[in-house]
Every structure is written in C-alpha cells, then in structure tokens.
Amino acid sequence: MCCVFYRYKITYSKRSEKHSVTAVKVAKTYPYINDLLISTMQAYIDDKEPLKRKRELAADDPRKISKTLSKHPPPPTAELVKAKLSRFCDTSEAQQPTPRSPSEGDNLPDLN
C-alpha cells in the first residue's frame, strides 16, 4: 500500500466551536509525459515501415470476436422495420397512419 500525503487546512466553526480539517487540492504534475513523448518519437524514428502498413492481429485480439452473438446473419433492415410492432397502434395503422382529425381542444378561440 502506498503512502499518500495530503495538504490540509484547519478551519474553525463558530457554530459548533470546533476545529476541523479539510483537504487542500494540489495542482497535478505529470512528470512522466516527457519520457512518454521521447519514447514514442524514438519508436517512430526507429521504425522502418510506414505507419499505414497492414498489421496482423494476434489470435487473442478482441477485434477478432464477432460483432453479434447470433450464429446466422441478420435479415435486411427494411424487413425488420416492416415487421416491428408498435404497442400504440395495431399493425394496419402502423403501416398507413390515418390523418388526425381536429378535436375540440384544437379549435381554441383567437384571443387577439
């Protein structure tokens, strides 16, 4: 387990008449960034092949896993859209929506 050292600020509460301590935020430092950039650039310089070369994927690479869990290819999207059922209307209304008739609430008097 690593020891972590914090900076603290002591505050006094007039209401409870007690002292308490709060952690003070310390600005982050990134001392490893220079080493990371140097090693990356050195690997780029030392590489003999172009960056856009084709690379072979390892046998255990997760990108080789299928995009779907299904064992057969999915049907066309248009077929799935046509077969989708709506819980708000029956299938005959879902394929050809009827025009909405104005209700009593739509015919409000003009207040101008």
Secondary structure as UniProt FT lines:
FT   STRAND          7..13
FT   TURN            14..17
FT   STRAND          18..24
FT   TURN            31..32
FT   HELIX           33..46
FT   TURN            51..52
FT   TURN            59..60
FT   HELIX           62..64
FT   HELIX           77..83
FT   HELIX           91..95
FT   HELIX           104..106
//
